[in-house]
Amino acid sequence: MRCLMLRLLAAIPAIASVQATHNATRTFTITNDRFIKDGDGFQIISGSIHYFRIHPSQWEDRLLRLKAMGLNTVQTYVPWNLHEARPGELVWHGFADLERFLRLAHAASLLVLLRPGPYICAEWDFGGLPWWIASSQVAGGGAMKYRTSDPVYLAHVDRWWRPLLAKVQPLLYQNGGPVVMVQIENEFGFYGPDEAYLRHLVGLARSVLGNDVVLYTTDPPPYIANGTLPGDALFSTVDFGPGWYNLSYAFGQQQALMNAPGRRAPLNSEYYTGWLTWVGQDIANKSVAKMVKHFREILAYANGTGSVNLYMAAGGTNFGFTAGGQLDYLTDKVAWREGLRGPPDLYRPVITSYDYGSPLSESGETGQPGLGGPNGFKLLRAAIAEHTGREPPPLPPPPCLEAYGTVEVPQQAPLLSQLPHWFPGGGLPSDTPLVMEEYGQQGGVILYRMYVPASSAVPGATLHLGGAVHDVAQVLVNGRRVGSFDRNGFTTLTLPPGTPGPADGLLFAGTGANPYPNAVLDILVSAVGRQNSRTDYDTKGLSSPDVFLNDLPLTGGWNGPVLYRGLLHVDSGLVGSDGLLPSTYLSIKADWSFGLAYINGFNLGWYAADRGPANTLYVPGALLAPCANEVVLLEMNRTSYTPAGPTPAVRFVAAPDFSGPRGAPAPATAPAPPTSAFGGIVFPGGHQVSLQHQGSTA
C-alpha cells in the first residue's frame, strides 16, 4: 500500500511576506445576510483541526488532506494552558507554534476561524484554562470567579490575550493572512449572561486586532441569548449535531434574536461529525450517513448559502496530561449513600484518543479506522463537490503506518525505590496534605507520605479521606499496595489481611533505615484530567486536608514529591522520503491496567486498559528514531511478574483498537504484589522524564 506524508511545495510565507500582500481588495464582511469575501458572496465550508493535538511534523499533511476534502476554511482553538503553563512564561514553539500553523493554513489556501478562548472547553484539561489560577501562589488563585467580569480574573486574561492577539494581528485576512473570524469565549450561553465580561473581551480584542475582523460567539440555539451581545458588537453563531434541531429554528435563533439586520448569515460553527468518548464507555460511533445527509441540508439552506464547520474534521490525541473530563450532576445523593447508584458529581475522564470519529482520523486515515462504516471523508468530499460544482484536489495516498511488533519489557524496579534518585531532598513538607496546585504541579502523579504509629497501620484499621480523591489513588503501607481510592467511589478503606509491618515491608526490611515504631503510609494520586465544562475549580490530589487512620488525624509530616518517568528497534530502511518513520499505535491490554506511556521521553498520555474502550495509544512517526527507541510504562495497578511467569510485553500495531472493556470497575482492593510495590517499569539507559509538562517540546 502506498503511503505518503503530504508537504507543501511552496515555502511557508513569513509574517512579513504575508503583510506584503495586503491591499484594499482583501476584505471579509457580513452584508445582506451573507459572508462577503473581497466583494463576492462566500460560503464557509470549514473543519476543525487542533494544532495542539497533532504533532507539528504532521500539520502540513493534515491541512492538505482537509483541502483535498473540499474545505475552504479550518477552525482551531487556542488553549491558554498550553502557551502559559507557568505564570508569565509564554511558549510559542513546538506544539505551541501557533503562527507556524496559521502560516501553513495560509500556504494551503485555507482561511481560518480562530477560537482563542480564554475558555475553550474542547474536552481539554480545565477547558484550556491554566491550572495555576487555582493556586494561592498567584493573585486571586482559587478564589477568583473565572469566566466572569471578576477584575482579578480579567487581569490574568489581559496579560495572556495581549501578546496572543498581537501575534494574530499580522495574520488577519485584511493584513494578508488567513484569519477571517475570531471567536469570543465559547458556549458562554450555558453560564451567562455577563454583559460586562463579554464587552471587556470584545474591547480588548478590538484594541489589538482593530475594527475590521469579524468577532463571533458560538452557542447551542436554546442558549444563544445568554452567550452573546445583541446588535453588531458580536456576530452570533449556533452549534448543533445532525438532526438535533429544525434548521429554521436553529438558524432563526441565530438570525432573529441576536444579530443585527443584514448580519444574519447562517453559520453552524460546530457541526458534530462524531462525539467524544469517556473512559469505560463504548467508543462513540455516530451514523455517518445521517451526518452527511444533514450536512447537505445545511449547505442548501437559505438558497444554498448555509455555512458550516465540521467538528471535528481531523482527529487528534490528548498527549501528556491534556485530556479533560466531565462532572455529571446527580440529584439523588441518598441513593448513592445507600450504594444504589454512583456518587454525586460523577466524574468521567476523556480518553487519550481524540479521534472523535472524524472524517480524517487520529492517524490521518479516512474511513473511521477502528470504528468502520461508510467512508465519511469520501462522502463529505462528494457532497462538497456536488454543492459547489468545483472539483477538489486529488485524493492523497494514505498516511504511513507500521506494525513494529512485540516489545518485551522484562526489566523493572519498584517505583518507590526510585524516589531517592528523583527527589534527593525528601519532598515538600506540609502540616496537612495540600492539592497538587499548591505544590506548583500541573498534573500527573503526586505522592503523599506520612509516618504513623506502627500499631495503627494494621489489618482492620480504617483509613478515611475527608473528601473524594482527585482522581485515582493507590495506597501503600511500608511499600506494599494495600488498596485504592477512586473519585467515583467511597472515601474509606479498611486495611486488608497481610498489611505489612515496618520490618516486613519493602522499603526498610533488613536495612535498619526505618525507626520501627513508625510505619510508612503512602497515598499515590493520579490526576487524570480537570473538568472542562463547568465553572468550579477541579483541583487535583487529595481534595481535603483531613485524613484519618482510625480516629487519628494525620498531620505534621506529609510530603508531596512529584512522580514521573522512559525500549523498540526500528530499521533505518523504513525512513520515508520526508525523513520520518511511519507512525504506529502502542497496544496496551491483557496484562496492563492503568497508567502512563512514554516513547523516547515523550508522554503519550494515560491508558486505562482495565476499563477501555481504547486499547491503543497513537505514536506519531516523528517521535521514533531508526535505532533503539526507549519505551516507558508507569503502571499503577498490575503486580510485578515472577521469573516463572511470562515476560510482560507491549505491541506496536498499525491500526487503532477501541474494543476494550466497557465500564468494568477497578477492583476495590488489588492483591499485594509478590516482590515489589507496583509495576513502575524502568529500562536500562532510561533517562528521567519530568511529567510536569506534557512533552510538547520533546
Secondary structure as UniProt FT lines:
FT   HELIX           15..20
FT   TURN            24..25
FT   STRAND          28..31
FT   TURN            32..33
FT   STRAND          34..37
FT   TURN            38..39
FT   STRAND          40..42
FT   STRAND          45..48
FT   HELIX           51..53
FT   HELIX           56..58
FT   HELIX           59..69
FT   STRAND          73..77
FT   HELIX           80..83
FT   TURN            87..88
FT   HELIX           94..96
FT   HELIX           98..107
FT   TURN            108..109
FT   STRAND          111..115
FT   TURN            122..123
FT   HELIX           125..128
FT   HELIX           131..134
FT   TURN            136..137
FT   TURN            139..143
FT   TURN            146..149
FT   HELIX           151..168
FT   HELIX           169..171
FT   HELIX           173..175
FT   STRAND          179..183
FT   HELIX           188..190
FT   HELIX           195..209
FT   STRAND          214..219
FT   HELIX           221..226
FT   STRAND          235..239
FT   TURN            242..243
FT   HELIX           247..252
FT   HELIX           253..258
FT   TURN            261..262
FT   STRAND          267..272
FT   TURN            279..280
FT   HELIX           288..304
FT   STRAND          307..311
FT   STRAND          316..317
FT   TURN            320..321
FT   STRAND          325..328
FT   HELIX           333..337
FT   TURN            338..339
FT   STRAND          346..350
FT   STRAND          353..354
FT   TURN            356..357
FT   TURN            362..363
FT   TURN            369..371
FT   HELIX           376..388
FT   STRAND          405..408
FT   HELIX           415..418
FT   HELIX           419..422
FT   TURN            424..425
FT   STRAND          429..430
FT   HELIX           436..439
FT   STRAND          444..453
FT   TURN            454..456
FT   TURN            459..460
FT   STRAND          462..465
FT   STRAND          469..470
FT   STRAND          472..477
FT   TURN            478..479
FT   STRAND          480..486
FT   TURN            487..488
FT   STRAND          492..494
FT   TURN            497..498
FT   TURN            502..504
FT   TURN            506..511
FT   TURN            516..517
FT   STRAND          518..527
FT   STRAND          541..542
FT   STRAND          547..549
FT   TURN            550..551
FT   STRAND          552..553
FT   STRAND          558..559
FT   STRAND          562..563
FT   HELIX           572..574
FT   TURN            577..578
FT   STRAND          583..587
FT   TURN            590..591
FT   STRAND          594..599
FT   TURN            600..601
FT   STRAND          602..608
FT   TURN            609..611
FT   STRAND          616..619
FT   HELIX           621..623
FT   STRAND          631..635
FT   TURN            643..644
FT   STRAND          649..653
FT   TURN            684..685
FT   TURN            691..692
FT   TURN            696..697
//
